[in-house]
Amino acid sequence: MVIIVKVSILDYAVVDEGKDGVTAVNETVELVKHAEQLNFSRFFVAEHHNVKAFASSSPELLIMKLLGETKTINIGSAGVMIPHYAPLKIAENFSMLEALYPGRVDLGVGNTLGTTIVQKAMESSRENFDYESHLKEVQDLLSNDSKENITVHPLIKTPPNMWVLSTSQRSAKMAAKLGMGYIFGFFPYASTDKTLAAKHAIEIYKNEFKPSKTNDTAHAAIAVFVVIADTTEEANRLTKSLDVWLLGKNNFNEFSHFPSVETAENYNFTQTDLRRIKSNRTRMVIGNKTTIKKELTDLAEELNADELVVIPLMPEFKNRKHALTLLSEAFDL
């Protein structure tokens, strides 16, 4: 039986209807303070480009602000999309964060390029890009083990923990080989066999893990969309917004803001939309704090996961903030 010792939050700096990006970022600051008060282990921020409803385009800068506004909670990226950046610059950014806030920084990475227009604007390409070697170079730079005679400044005594964001066994093997934390995402896409895939990936990761200078022990987490409210009925009502959002039309720019429940209720669904909504429910857990705790605990035990990364992608800041309160109570943090 697995005992969940860590519960963390992943935030997108959501821009709600009637609000703007500046407000969204300030609400994330308020949310991380709330998370710290409620004893969550970590607070991750995402990296998204050219999505009108998300203000978290620069996780490194947002992390700096969040670290400065808190005292104990770990803050990290989930994640930096490394095809966009040179390994040296990633290492320098996170070395600076670690120097200023030692022991509280997490570097989570992914390899999503984004849409064609984002790739062009970021001058990113898969050409000459090897995920594993790119990632290893970041790790070596942070650990002062670079083979290129480059030293990252400021010099730090201990590098931040590194995490690989994944939905595949291939990435699980890579995370184990390099000695990094592993986060399996239930949320990126719909699938009926995702639990089995996650179980196999985490098993491979833990069996093959080799300690490194960034991570000395294996640590596997699962990330999932959660819609939680005082009652299951209210949770189901709030889920309507996420249902519409996950249709993902126009590269998630169908809406200028994250849709409200009212917008979702007035949406003109096609039969294809309805089928996709049903499929997308595999990406989320919905309910009150009793049902949410049971479902997430059962899932973590089945998968042998060490940590839950909860994504309360819900409409209205007050609902996201209350979701953290309910989660903290549910897991007795």
C-alpha positions, -999 to +999 in steps of 0.1 A: +000+000+000+013+034-010+011+063+015+008+096-003+032+119+014+031+148-010+003+167-028+012+195-051-005+220-074+000+229-111-012+263-122-017+280-155-023+316-144-058+314-158-074+345-174-111+343-164-139+361-183-140+397-173-103+398-163-069+403-179-035+387-179-021+410-152-049+400-129-043+363-137-007+365-127-015+384-095-041+357-087-014+331-091+006+349-065-024+348-041-029+312-049+006+301-041+004+319-008-028+300-001-011+267-011+018+274+013-006+281+042-024+248+034+009+228+035+010+217-002+045+203-010+051+221-043+035+247-066+043+242-103+037+267-131+032+258-167+047+272-199+022+281-227+026+304-256+000+322-277-030+309-256-052+338-247-066+322-216-033+314-200-008+340-187+020+317-177+043+322-208+075+326-188+077+302-159+112+312-149+101+348-142+069+338-125+088+313-103+111+341-092+081+362-081+064+332-064+095+323-045+098+359-032+062+359-020+066+326+000+089+311+026+088+273+026+069+258-003+089+244-033+082+263-066+089+247-100+082+246-137+059+220-152+075+226-174+101+244-194+098+233-230+134+228-237+133+226-276+128+264-274+159+272-255+197+267-253+207+244-224+231+270-210+203+296-207+180+272-189+208+262-165+216+299-159+180+308-151+176+279-126+210+284-111+200+320-103+167+308-088+185+282-067+212+307-056+185+330-043+161+304-029+182+273-021+164+240-017+131+253-030+134+252-067+122+224-091+131+223-128+104+203-146+110+200-184+090+189-214+097+187-252+065+200-267+072+225-296+037+239-297+019+251-328+036+259-361+032+297-355+048+294-320+077+273-334+084+299-360+082+328-335+104+309-310+128+299-338+125+263-326+128+231-346+132+194-342+161+195-366+194+186-348+174+183-315+179+152-294+158+153-262+180+131-241+213+148-249+197+183-246+183+173-212+216+158-201+234+189-210+211+210-188+217+186-160+255+186-165+256+224-166+236+227-134+259+201-117+291+218-130+299+187-150+298+203-185+322+187-210+323+220-229+344+239-204+315+261-195+307+272-160+272+283-151+270+313-129+261+319-102+278+289-088+255+269-065+263+242-040+234+219-049+215+219-082+177+220-082+157+188-085+149+180-121+117+164-134+107+149-168+071+155-178+059+125-197+031+103-211+053+076-223+075+046-213+103+060-234+105+092-213+102+070-182+133+051-192+151+084-200+142+099-166+155+068-149+187+067-169+195+104-163+184+102-126+155+127-126+121+128-111+092+116-132+057+131-137+032+111-157+005+133-171-030+120-172-043+153-184-026+160-219-048+136-239-078+112-236-072+075-234-091+045-221-059+026-212-040+055-196-039+038-161-022+007-175+002+029-195+011+049-164+015+018-143+040+003-167+059+036-171+063+042-134+074+006-129+100+010-156+112+043-141+115+029-106+132-003-116+158+014-138+164+046-118+201+056-114+209+084-088+224+116-101+236+149-088+202+165-093+181+136-079+195+110-055+163+089-053+135+078-076+103+099-072+073+094-094+043+117-095+010+116-115-006+148-127-044+150-133-071+176-139-093+179-108-126+196-105-136+197-068-164+215-050-184+213-018-209+190-035-206+166-065-234+185-081-215+217-080-183+200-092-202+186-122-215+221-129-180+236-129-167+208-151-188+221-180-162+249-184-133+224-186-154+202-210-157+231-235-121+242-230-107+208-238-123+208-272-092+228-280-105+244-311-084+269-330-053+258-310-071+266-277-078+302-289-115+298-296-121+318-265-104+350-254-107+339-218-112+307-199-149+300-204-173+305-176-200+279-168-226+302-184-205+303-216-202+265-216-240+261-210-247+283-240-222+266-263-235+251-295-222+215-294-219+192-324-221+155-321-184+153-325-180+177-296-201+156-274-182+125-282-149+143-275-162+156-242-171+120-231-136+109-241-120+138-223-135+128-190-107+102-188-083+132-182-100+144-150-113+135-116-146+152-105-164+153-071-164+164-035-135+161-012-145+126-001-149+111-035-118+130-049-096+117-021-107+081-026-103+082-064-069+099-063-056+077-035-068+046-052-051+057-084-018+066-067-018+032-049-025+013-081+003+031-099+028+032-070+031+069-073+049+090-046+032+123-053+000+138-067+002+168-089-033+183-089-044+207-117-076+226-106-084+240-140-117+255-130-135+287-139-132+317-115-104+323-091-126+319-061-134+283-072-097+274-078-087+289-044-115+270-026-104+238-045-071+241-027-088+244+007-109+213+000-079+193-013-059+202+018-088+191+041-093+159+021-057+148+024-052+162+059-022+183+048 
